Amino acid sequence: MSAAVCPQPVATATAPLPVLGGDVTVPLVTGGEVTYAALDYAASAPALQRVWDDVAAYAPYYGSVHRGAGYLSQLSTDLFENSRATVAEFLDCRDGDQIVFTRSTTDSLNLLAAALPADCQVFVFETEHHASLLPWRDARVTYLNAPRTPGEAVTTLERALADRDPYGPALVCVTGASNVTGELWPVKELAAAAHAHGARIVLDAAQLAPHHPVSVQELDVDWVAFSGHKLYAPFGSGVLAGRADWLRAAEPYLAGGGASRKVARRTDGGVEVEWHTTAARHEAGSPNVIGVYAIAAACRALTDAGFDELVTREQTLVARVRAGLAEVPEVKVLSLFGDDAPRVGVISFVVEGWNSSHFAAALSAEYGIGVRDGLFCAHPLVRTLLGSDPQDPGECGAPEAEPGERSLNAIRVSFGAGTPDEHVDRFLGAVRELVTDGARWTYRTEDGRCVPDPGSAPTG
């Protein structure tokens, strides 16, 4: 492989890891510009500078994967398959596990759903993100009520599994870290409960993998899914990693070139297809080699930076944000397992007297801070935490009240390896100022979102 595509050195984790966009400035409605504070990592994290550099170094050597005899094609094929090995090492996979490259966590879990054995029963908590709540349409699904402690989660699952048909296939789907509260779920204990009752388990690590080491062997999960765009790797790629048997036995997720090993005409005029039994079985079409290489680059960068140091620094930021929000009586932080539950850098809250979309819009327009507001594609969980009607379907991310009216949505601040201390401090200062002094601009609802009124003037 050319030296031009070798990984570059990475900064240590005692400081924020360099990310793209760290010096981008944005205009404020009150005048002037400010460096943008990206605090929406749970939606999409900024790309690590090292990932961008690695991809840029490879880009001139880009070629078709698995489809060419030329040098660039061979180099790209090697890089693609080596990326598979890098991801397997990053996840501490077992010998024989398959690493299938997909578009995202959602795509990965839909792939697994399509590979379920006949009459498989799926158990999933209602607290899941829609990516892991909804793909199981063709299975027998048991939705489990929201637990209020990690221990209750394990007990709830054990009781549900004990009541199932012990001879049929079963799958448990659980998140590693909530995309709403950031709380860590007892994955290892849930895996033990699943296996004790003859079920398998898939881990949605979309919010866990960017913040915390994930070991397939230590957690003893059967599959793990995550997305590159949350792991500081853009370009739209994801991973499903785990046991090969169900994937090998299933019909290809997509039918086409790459998934087929041999195709021949039959005497009756049809075609006979022999499908691959490797991960290629579910990777039909030209693969997203740039996206795959970006994921591998991110895996190397996070490993080289030292996950222990990354976790320690992030926990310092988590403690700072939670302490700062606790000083504002009007702010209520949402939690399923309680204040003492371990969590990653994802915190959701509501502010008394504020519509969440209005508050998020003011953070952006007046302070240059990007957060998320809405139901975070986890409608049942957010409505449970807010005490609102869990049957109300709502709309993902859309406000249901005018500025100033009570909100049935929430605000989410999220951060990670690339977050400077200043961004957190600016966010806490902005929260205090907005609660104490109110917004300095007038806002209106447009296309379902709260936006600054361009014809208005400062309110104070």
VMD Tcl script that draws the C-alpha trace (Angstrom):
set ca {
  {0.00 0.00 0.00}
  {1.24 3.48 -0.81}
  {2.64 5.54 2.04}
  {0.20 8.25 0.97}
  {-2.67 6.37 2.57}
  {-0.97 5.41 5.82}
  {-2.66 6.72 9.00}
  {-1.43 10.01 10.38}
  {-0.42 10.64 14.02}
  {-3.23 11.60 16.37}
  {-3.27 14.06 19.24}
  {-3.48 12.78 22.80}
  {-6.80 12.83 24.61}
  {-5.71 15.25 27.35}
  {-7.17 17.97 25.11}
  {-10.07 17.90 22.64}
  {-9.25 15.85 19.56}
  {-8.94 18.07 16.46}
  {-12.16 18.08 14.44}
  {-13.27 19.80 11.25}
  {-15.27 22.97 11.76}
  {-13.58 23.97 14.97}
  {-12.85 27.43 13.61}
  {-16.11 28.01 11.71}
  {-17.84 31.27 12.64}
  {-21.58 31.89 12.37}
  {-23.58 35.15 12.40}
  {-25.67 36.21 15.39}
  {-29.02 37.95 15.02}
  {-27.83 40.53 17.54}
  {-24.84 41.40 15.36}
  {-21.35 40.09 14.79}
  {-20.09 36.53 14.55}
  {-18.94 33.86 16.96}
  {-17.15 30.54 16.67}
  {-19.78 27.85 16.28}
  {-20.29 25.60 19.30}
  {-21.31 22.21 17.93}
  {-23.18 20.53 20.79}
  {-25.27 18.09 18.77}
  {-22.85 15.17 18.64}
  {-25.64 12.66 19.27}
  {-27.13 13.51 15.88}
  {-23.87 13.67 13.90}
  {-20.44 14.23 15.34}
  {-17.96 16.44 13.49}
  {-15.33 14.57 11.52}
  {-12.02 14.05 13.25}
  {-9.24 15.92 11.47}
  {-7.26 12.69 11.32}
  {-10.15 10.93 9.56}
  {-10.37 13.73 7.02}
  {-6.61 13.65 6.46}
  {-6.56 9.87 6.00}
  {-9.44 10.01 3.51}
  {-7.82 12.88 1.62}
  {-4.56 10.92 1.39}
  {-6.39 7.92 -0.05}
  {-8.72 9.82 -2.41}
  {-6.27 10.07 -5.37}
  {-5.88 6.29 -5.22}
  {-9.64 5.61 -5.27}
  {-10.69 2.73 -7.51}
  {-13.34 0.06 -7.90}
  {-13.50 -2.54 -5.15}
  {-13.46 -6.28 -5.95}
  {-13.94 -5.46 -9.64}
  {-10.64 -4.53 -11.26}
  {-7.20 -5.86 -12.08}
  {-5.56 -2.44 -12.08}
  {-3.30 -1.15 -9.33}
  {-5.80 1.36 -7.92}
  {-8.56 -1.21 -7.88}
  {-6.35 -3.70 -6.09}
  {-5.20 -1.08 -3.59}
  {-8.80 0.01 -2.91}
  {-9.87 -3.61 -2.45}
  {-7.08 -4.21 0.04}
  {-7.96 -1.02 1.89}
  {-11.64 -2.00 2.00}
  {-10.95 -5.47 3.39}
  {-8.29 -4.20 5.79}
  {-10.93 -1.78 7.10}
  {-13.07 -4.80 7.91}
  {-10.23 -6.20 10.02}
  {-9.74 -2.83 11.73}
  {-13.41 -2.67 12.74}
  {-13.30 -6.26 14.00}
  {-10.32 -5.38 16.19}
  {-11.98 -2.14 17.40}
  {-15.05 -4.14 18.50}
  {-13.02 -7.07 19.89}
  {-15.01 -9.50 17.75}
  {-14.85 -13.28 18.01}
  {-13.13 -15.45 15.43}
  {-15.67 -16.16 12.73}
  {-17.77 -13.04 13.29}
  {-18.77 -11.22 10.12}
  {-18.30 -7.48 9.59}
  {-20.96 -6.24 7.18}
  {-20.73 -2.66 5.94}
  {-24.06 -0.85 5.66}
  {-25.28 2.73 5.40}
  {-26.01 3.35 9.10}
  {-27.22 1.82 12.34}
  {-30.76 1.91 10.98}
  {-29.66 0.04 7.87}
  {-27.72 -2.48 9.95}
  {-30.69 -3.32 12.15}
  {-33.03 -3.55 9.18}
  {-30.55 -5.96 7.59}
  {-30.58 -8.11 10.72}
  {-34.38 -7.93 10.82}
  {-34.46 -9.27 7.26}
  {-32.15 -12.12 8.29}
  {-34.20 -13.37 11.25}
  {-35.13 -17.05 11.16}
  {-38.76 -17.90 10.53}
  {-41.08 -17.34 13.48}
  {-38.41 -15.43 15.43}
  {-39.68 -13.51 18.46}
  {-38.09 -10.12 19.13}
  {-37.97 -8.40 22.52}
  {-37.32 -4.67 22.56}
  {-37.81 -1.99 25.20}
  {-40.14 0.87 24.29}
  {-37.29 3.21 25.30}
  {-35.31 2.42 22.14}
  {-34.47 4.82 19.32}
  {-36.71 4.27 16.32}
  {-33.76 2.65 14.50}
  {-33.94 -0.29 16.91}
  {-37.65 -0.03 17.79}
  {-39.17 -0.24 14.32}
  {-37.29 -2.64 11.98}
  {-38.91 -5.83 13.31}
  {-42.18 -5.56 11.36}
  {-42.08 -9.14 10.04}
  {-41.32 -10.73 13.40}
  {-43.38 -11.40 16.51}
  {-42.45 -8.39 18.63}
  {-42.84 -8.01 22.38}
  {-42.44 -4.39 23.49}
  {-41.19 -4.12 27.05}
  {-42.20 -1.25 29.35}
  {-39.67 1.41 30.30}
  {-37.66 0.26 33.33}
  {-36.73 2.76 36.03}
  {-33.50 1.06 37.13}
  {-30.91 -1.09 35.35}
  {-31.89 -3.97 37.60}
  {-35.53 -3.59 36.62}
  {-34.49 -3.76 32.96}
  {-32.86 -7.15 33.53}
  {-35.79 -8.45 35.59}
  {-38.31 -7.27 33.00}
  {-36.45 -9.04 30.23}
  {-36.04 -12.26 32.23}
  {-39.77 -12.42 32.94}
  {-40.65 -11.80 29.30}
  {-38.20 -14.43 28.06}
  {-39.44 -16.97 30.60}
  {-42.93 -16.71 29.11}
  {-41.85 -17.28 25.51}
  {-41.79 -20.49 23.50}
  {-38.45 -21.96 24.64}
  {-37.96 -23.86 21.37}
  {-38.31 -21.01 18.91}
  {-35.64 -18.48 17.90}
  {-35.61 -15.20 19.81}
  {-33.70 -11.94 19.65}
  {-33.30 -9.14 22.18}
  {-32.48 -5.66 20.91}
  {-31.10 -3.08 23.31}
  {-29.26 0.22 23.18}
  {-25.88 0.66 24.81}
  {-26.40 4.32 25.72}
  {-29.66 6.22 25.40}
  {-29.76 8.87 22.69}
  {-32.10 10.87 24.98}
  {-30.61 10.64 28.47}
  {-27.12 9.33 27.70}
  {-27.58 6.68 30.38}
  {-25.67 3.42 30.01}
  {-27.75 0.26 29.85}
  {-26.73 -3.00 31.61}
  {-25.80 -4.69 28.33}
  {-23.67 -7.48 29.78}
  {-26.37 -8.45 32.26}
  {-29.08 -8.31 29.58}
  {-26.93 -10.49 27.31}
  {-26.54 -13.05 30.10}
  {-30.31 -13.08 30.64}
  {-30.95 -13.50 26.93}
  {-28.52 -16.39 26.57}
  {-29.81 -18.09 29.71}
  {-33.21 -18.29 28.02}
  {-31.92 -19.39 24.63}
  {-32.21 -15.98 22.96}
  {-29.68 -13.88 21.10}
  {-29.00 -10.17 21.55}
  {-28.06 -7.28 19.28}
  {-26.52 -4.12 20.69}
  {-27.38 -0.74 19.20}
  {-24.07 0.99 19.84}
  {-24.77 4.15 17.85}
  {-24.43 6.31 20.98}
  {-22.05 4.03 22.87}
  {-19.21 3.38 20.42}
  {-18.20 7.07 20.03}
  {-17.93 7.52 23.81}
  {-16.89 4.21 25.31}
  {-15.02 1.03 24.35}
  {-17.27 -1.72 22.99}
  {-16.09 -5.33 23.34}
  {-18.28 -7.94 21.68}
  {-16.54 -10.64 23.70}
  {-16.67 -8.93 27.08}
  {-20.31 -7.91 26.70}
  {-21.08 -11.30 25.11}
  {-23.48 -9.82 22.56}
  {-24.27 -11.65 19.35}
  {-24.29 -8.57 17.11}
  {-23.43 -4.90 17.38}
  {-24.50 -2.07 15.08}
  {-23.23 1.49 14.82}
  {-22.97 4.43 12.41}
  {-19.89 6.18 11.08}
  {-21.40 9.65 11.22}
  {-21.69 9.44 15.00}
  {-18.16 8.00 15.27}
  {-16.50 11.13 13.82}
  {-16.53 9.56 10.32}
  {-18.73 11.15 7.65}
  {-19.64 9.77 4.19}
  {-22.62 7.60 5.13}
  {-21.46 4.17 6.21}
  {-22.33 1.84 9.07}
  {-21.50 -1.55 10.54}
  {-23.29 -4.73 11.52}
  {-20.84 -7.07 13.23}
  {-21.46 -10.45 14.79}
  {-22.41 -14.06 14.33}
  {-22.39 -15.33 10.77}
  {-24.95 -18.17 10.82}
  {-28.19 -16.17 10.57}
  {-26.62 -13.82 8.04}
  {-25.28 -16.69 5.97}
  {-28.65 -18.48 5.94}
  {-30.70 -15.41 4.99}
  {-31.54 -14.23 1.52}
  {-29.23 -11.37 0.45}
  {-30.33 -8.01 1.85}
  {-29.97 -6.63 -1.69}
  {-29.77 -8.72 -4.84}
  {-27.10 -7.77 -7.31}
  {-23.46 -7.77 -8.25}
  {-21.04 -8.42 -5.43}
  {-23.54 -10.52 -3.47}
  {-23.62 -13.19 -6.15}
  {-20.79 -15.68 -6.50}
  {-22.06 -17.38 -9.66}
  {-25.00 -16.75 -12.00}
  {-26.00 -19.14 -14.80}
  {-28.87 -19.49 -17.25}
  {-31.25 -22.36 -16.61}
  {-32.68 -24.49 -19.39}
  {-36.14 -23.13 -18.62}
  {-34.95 -19.59 -19.41}
  {-34.49 -18.38 -15.84}
  {-31.28 -17.84 -13.90}
  {-29.64 -19.85 -11.15}
  {-27.72 -17.88 -8.54}
  {-25.11 -18.99 -6.05}
  {-24.79 -16.32 -3.38}
  {-21.70 -15.57 -1.34}
  {-21.65 -16.89 2.23}
  {-19.28 -14.17 3.44}
  {-20.21 -10.59 4.39}
  {-20.33 -9.83 0.65}
  {-23.68 -11.67 0.61}
  {-25.30 -8.53 2.06}
  {-23.12 -5.90 0.34}
  {-24.46 -5.93 -3.22}
  {-23.43 -3.07 -5.49}
  {-20.31 -0.95 -5.50}
  {-19.40 -0.41 -1.85}
  {-18.94 2.96 -0.17}
  {-15.18 2.52 0.16}
  {-14.66 6.14 1.27}
  {-17.22 5.74 4.05}
  {-15.79 2.40 5.11}
  {-12.24 3.74 5.19}
  {-13.43 6.74 7.22}
  {-14.90 4.39 9.84}
  {-11.65 2.44 10.02}
  {-9.69 5.68 10.33}
  {-11.95 6.78 13.19}
  {-11.51 3.42 14.94}
  {-7.73 3.80 14.75}
  {-7.82 7.43 15.87}
  {-9.97 6.73 18.94}
  {-7.89 3.71 19.88}
  {-4.61 5.58 19.49}
  {-5.90 8.53 21.50}
  {-6.66 6.19 24.37}
  {-10.26 5.47 25.29}
  {-9.55 5.69 29.02}
  {-8.37 9.28 28.58}
  {-11.29 10.10 26.29}
  {-13.79 8.73 28.79}
  {-12.18 10.57 31.71}
  {-12.26 13.91 29.91}
  {-15.84 13.42 28.73}
  {-17.01 12.53 32.22}
  {-15.51 15.80 33.44}
  {-17.63 17.64 30.86}
  {-20.72 15.63 31.79}
  {-20.27 16.56 35.46}
  {-19.75 20.22 34.57}
  {-22.90 20.39 32.44}
  {-25.06 18.59 34.95}
  {-23.79 20.77 37.81}
  {-24.36 23.93 35.77}
  {-27.91 22.96 34.81}
  {-28.67 22.00 38.43}
  {-27.98 25.60 39.43}
  {-30.93 26.78 37.30}
  {-34.18 25.83 39.11}
  {-36.25 26.23 35.95}
  {-34.29 23.46 34.21}
  {-35.35 19.83 34.57}
  {-32.90 17.20 33.31}
  {-34.55 14.05 31.98}
  {-33.45 10.71 33.42}
  {-34.74 7.17 33.34}
  {-32.42 5.53 35.87}
  {-31.80 8.49 38.19}
  {-29.14 11.11 38.80}
  {-26.45 8.63 39.81}
  {-26.70 6.50 36.67}
  {-23.51 6.42 34.56}
  {-23.93 8.17 31.22}
  {-22.15 9.45 28.15}
  {-22.14 13.05 26.91}
  {-25.84 13.20 26.02}
  {-28.17 15.24 28.25}
  {-31.79 16.21 27.57}
  {-33.79 18.75 29.52}
  {-36.79 21.06 29.52}
  {-37.02 24.63 30.73}
  {-40.04 25.83 32.67}
  {-41.99 28.46 30.73}
  {-40.20 27.78 27.45}
  {-41.13 25.93 24.31}
  {-38.12 23.73 23.57}
  {-37.89 24.79 19.93}
  {-37.90 28.45 21.01}
  {-35.11 27.83 23.50}
  {-32.98 25.90 21.00}
  {-33.54 28.58 18.36}
  {-32.37 31.29 20.78}
  {-29.26 29.30 21.67}
  {-28.40 29.14 17.99}
  {-29.37 32.62 16.83}
  {-28.09 34.59 19.83}
  {-25.15 32.49 21.04}
  {-23.99 30.41 18.08}
  {-24.71 27.14 19.89}
  {-26.11 24.15 18.01}
  {-28.26 21.73 20.03}
  {-31.21 19.50 19.17}
  {-34.84 19.88 20.17}
  {-37.79 17.58 19.66}
  {-38.47 13.94 20.43}
  {-35.10 12.69 19.12}
  {-36.64 9.81 17.12}
  {-37.40 8.14 20.43}
  {-41.02 9.27 20.85}
  {-42.25 6.73 23.44}
  {-39.25 7.34 25.70}
  {-39.38 11.14 25.59}
  {-43.13 11.19 26.19}
  {-42.68 8.82 29.13}
  {-40.00 11.05 30.63}
  {-42.13 14.16 30.11}
  {-45.26 12.53 31.48}
  {-47.19 13.27 28.29}
  {-49.47 10.98 26.32}
  {-47.33 8.06 25.10}
  {-49.91 7.42 22.37}
  {-49.47 10.90 20.87}
  {-47.37 10.24 17.76}
  {-46.01 13.79 17.59}
  {-43.49 14.60 14.89}
  {-39.76 13.98 15.07}
  {-38.15 17.31 15.88}
  {-41.18 19.54 15.31}
  {-42.55 21.89 17.97}
  {-46.21 21.61 18.91}
  {-46.51 25.03 20.54}
  {-45.82 28.64 19.73}
  {-42.85 30.43 21.34}
  {-43.49 30.91 25.05}
  {-46.05 28.11 25.32}
  {-45.40 24.94 27.29}
  {-43.46 22.40 25.29}
  {-44.08 18.69 24.99}
  {-40.65 18.30 23.44}
  {-37.21 18.51 24.99}
  {-33.79 20.05 24.34}
  {-30.71 17.88 23.96}
  {-27.09 18.93 24.40}
  {-24.46 16.39 23.39}
  {-20.69 16.46 23.14}
  {-17.66 14.24 22.86}
  {-13.99 13.90 22.05}
  {-13.78 17.11 20.03}
  {-15.66 19.44 22.39}
  {-13.64 22.37 23.80}
  {-14.29 23.47 27.38}
  {-15.32 26.91 26.07}
  {-18.29 25.44 24.21}
  {-19.64 23.88 27.40}
  {-19.07 27.06 29.39}
  {-20.77 29.19 26.72}
  {-23.74 26.84 26.69}
  {-24.19 27.02 30.48}
  {-23.86 30.79 30.45}
  {-26.44 31.04 27.66}
  {-28.91 28.86 29.56}
  {-28.60 31.05 32.64}
  {-29.01 34.26 30.63}
  {-32.02 33.03 28.66}
  {-33.79 31.83 31.79}
  {-32.99 35.01 33.73}
  {-33.31 37.68 31.04}
  {-35.30 36.03 28.26}
  {-34.52 36.02 24.57}
  {-33.11 39.19 23.04}
  {-34.90 38.64 19.74}
  {-38.41 37.90 18.53}
  {-39.16 34.46 17.10}
  {-41.95 32.95 15.05}
  {-42.98 29.49 13.88}
  {-42.15 28.68 10.27}
  {-42.60 25.27 8.65}
  {-42.98 23.69 12.04}
  {-39.86 25.22 13.55}
  {-39.12 28.23 15.71}
  {-36.95 30.73 13.82}
  {-35.82 34.34 14.36}
  {-38.28 36.84 12.91}
  {-36.22 38.71 10.28}
  {-38.41 41.78 10.57}
  {-38.02 42.14 14.31}
  {-35.59 44.07 16.46}
  {-33.86 43.20 19.75}
  {-36.32 42.90 22.63}
  {-34.09 44.49 25.19}
}
mol new
graphics top color blue
foreach p $ca { graphics top sphere $p radius 0.5 }
foreach p [lrange $ca 0 end-1] q [lrange $ca 1 end] { graphics top cylinder $p $q radius 0.2 }
display resetview
